[in-house]
Amino acid sequence: MSDDLTGLVRALLYPVQFESDLLQGLERTLEIIVRRGALGASPELYLASVRAALASGAPLADVLPMRHSEAEIRQFLAEVESRLEAEAGVA
């Protein structure tokens, strides 16, 4: 995964890094990071970054220091992917 895409994944994880349940911060993350175009990225670019992250064998728990497991982070990103696909009307 490229550094640019890693940065976008990091941006998605940042707002929820201290949540006890990552999914509780999903809507907030989508609003403040994706819909408002944080880092100048489009929703399509965030979707591409999430897809690349999930497809990679890289440990996503290393993207941002968090107390959550690799499985929890991947579950959160998979839900981000699903929501972005639904909003964009793509599969």
C-alpha positions in Angstrom: 0.0 0.0 0.0 1.4 3.4 -1.0 2.2 6.1 1.6 -0.6 8.3 0.2 -3.2 5.5 0.7 -1.8 4.7 4.1 -2.2 8.3 5.1 -5.9 8.2 4.1 -6.4 5.0 6.2 -4.7 6.7 9.1 -7.1 9.6 8.8 -10.1 7.2 8.9 -8.7 5.6 12.1 -7.7 8.7 13.9 -11.2 9.8 15.1 -11.9 6.4 16.6 -8.6 5.5 18.0 -9.8 5.9 21.6 -13.3 4.5 21.1 -14.0 1.3 23.1 -16.0 0.1 20.1 -14.7 1.4 16.8 -18.1 1.1 15.1 -19.6 3.6 17.5 -17.5 6.3 15.8 -18.3 5.2 12.2 -20.8 7.8 11.3 -18.7 10.6 12.9 -15.7 9.4 10.9 -17.6 9.4 7.7 -18.9 12.9 8.3 -15.7 14.6 9.4 -13.2 12.8 7.3 -14.9 11.5 4.1 -17.8 13.8 3.5 -15.9 16.9 4.4 -13.0 15.9 2.2 -10.3 15.8 4.8 -6.8 15.9 3.3 -8.3 17.0 0.1 -9.4 13.4 -0.8 -12.6 12.4 -2.5 -14.9 9.7 -1.1 -13.8 7.6 -4.1 -10.2 7.9 -3.0 -11.0 7.0 0.5 -12.8 3.9 -0.8 -9.8 3.0 -2.9 -7.5 3.4 0.1 -9.8 1.1 2.3 -9.9 -1.5 -0.4 -6.2 -1.5 -0.8 -5.7 -1.7 3.0 -8.1 -4.6 3.3 -6.5 -6.5 0.4 -3.0 -6.0 1.6 -1.3 -8.4 3.9 0.1 -5.4 5.9 -0.7 -5.3 9.6 -3.3 -2.5 9.7 -2.8 -2.2 13.5 0.6 -0.6 12.7 -1.0 2.3 10.7 -1.9 4.2 13.9 -1.1 3.2 17.5 -4.3 1.9 18.8 -5.4 -0.6 21.5 -7.7 -2.4 19.1 -6.9 -5.7 17.5 -6.1 -6.3 13.9 -9.5 -8.0 13.5 -11.4 -5.0 15.0 -9.6 -2.6 12.7 -10.3 -4.7 9.7 -13.9 -5.0 10.7 -14.2 -1.2 11.0 -12.6 -0.6 7.7 -14.8 -3.2 6.1 -17.8 -1.3 7.4 -16.4 1.9 6.1 -16.0 0.2 2.7 -19.6 -1.0 2.7 -20.9 2.5 3.7 -18.9 4.2 1.0 -20.0 1.7 -1.6 -23.6 2.3 -0.6 -23.2 6.1 -0.7 -21.5 6.0 -4.1 -23.9 3.4 -5.5 -21.0 1.1 -6.4 -20.1 -2.5 -5.5 
